[in-house]
């Protein structure tokens, strides 16, 4: 028994869906009396399914650690003994200790060693395994109501489990822990080999994701005017979105390392549901998309604006056009305009003209935060990549960067236009 595993959900990365599935069980383990008083029946037996090496044991420990309850762990193969009755005795002993220390979590790894379908083999060893399985089923059924004991089991081959284990009230709930994306892992392994490492680290995984999203890493820029231009351009995007609206996607990374056709890149992390975007969120995307060009003009002058905004302009023009022709976010009303002639109408052109208002808003945000931008550029030129935490830390140094003090009247007028 481990009184405290020392592991929490913060220590488990890459399986957010699985962690979410266990939130109610964590709450149950923390305060079982609350659920009992409400006559709520919480699933107490869960099958954790997934290939070996995907973090099932770590996740089970994290559940116990998150709930701050004792953790009992045993492998299914440890129940099987050549001496008659020892397997069933170990099962009874395990569950007696669990009941005495409830609320707690019991984790049975490789449960298919003892819980495979009965009647498939002949011999005394098989009889002992079946007796052990029967005892396990008896113990699981012995819990009355919300006993405070949660059993999580992880099979190597869930398809061979005895059907009795999967009946309602037993392991009738399954949570899947899948493998990481194969292409990302393969790319990480290749990068790992090139760098002479023997283990894949988060650095390789992060680089492989960047490669998947934006393309191969290009030759790094030499220090000079062009690199400074790119730095101001890239910093302009997240500064505009950060100061514009709290609901905009959070900046994930700002980098000067070229990838694909881009000289520099800025990543944003999608919000709660990237498939549902409101009208109020689309206009900040337009303003943020113009932040790079605005930073160039405010910093170096109109005559020094570069071609680096070509991709940004295509994206924001597409957003504005779709708001009219596909999303019904204009004075025309809720209609989808599929006719090519209509898509080039005055209404669409007027909506695109609103981008000029968005550009003025972006330039105002750049002017208002020049000190913060200059500091961000200074650090970015030195490190070439800023993480989300580094970006936030630098912004927090500037007391005048207060979102609540920014006049959003032009933004509201733009949204309602």
Buried (B, 14 or more C-beta within 10 A) or exposed (E): EBEEBEBBBEBBEBBEEBBEBBEEBBBBBEEBEEBBEEEEEBEBBBBBBBEEEBBBBBBBBBBBBBBBBBBBBBBBEBBBBEEEEBBBBBBBEBBEBBBEBBBBBBBBBBBBBBBBBBEEEEEEEBEBBBBBBBBBBEBBEEBEEBBBBBBBBBBBEBEEBBEBBBEEEBBEBEBBBEEBBEEBBEBBBBBBEEEEEEEBEEEBBBBBBBBEEBBEBEEEBEEEEEBBBBBBBBBBBBBBBBBBBEEBBBBBBBBBBBBEEBBBBBBBEEEEEEEEBEEEBBBBBBBBBBBBBBBBBBBBEEEEBBEBBEEBBEEBBEBBBEBBBEBBBBEBEEEEBEEEEBBEBEBBEEBBEBBEBBBBBBBBBBEBBEEBBEBBBEBBBEEBBBBBEBBBEBBEEBEEBEEEEBEBEBBEEBBEE
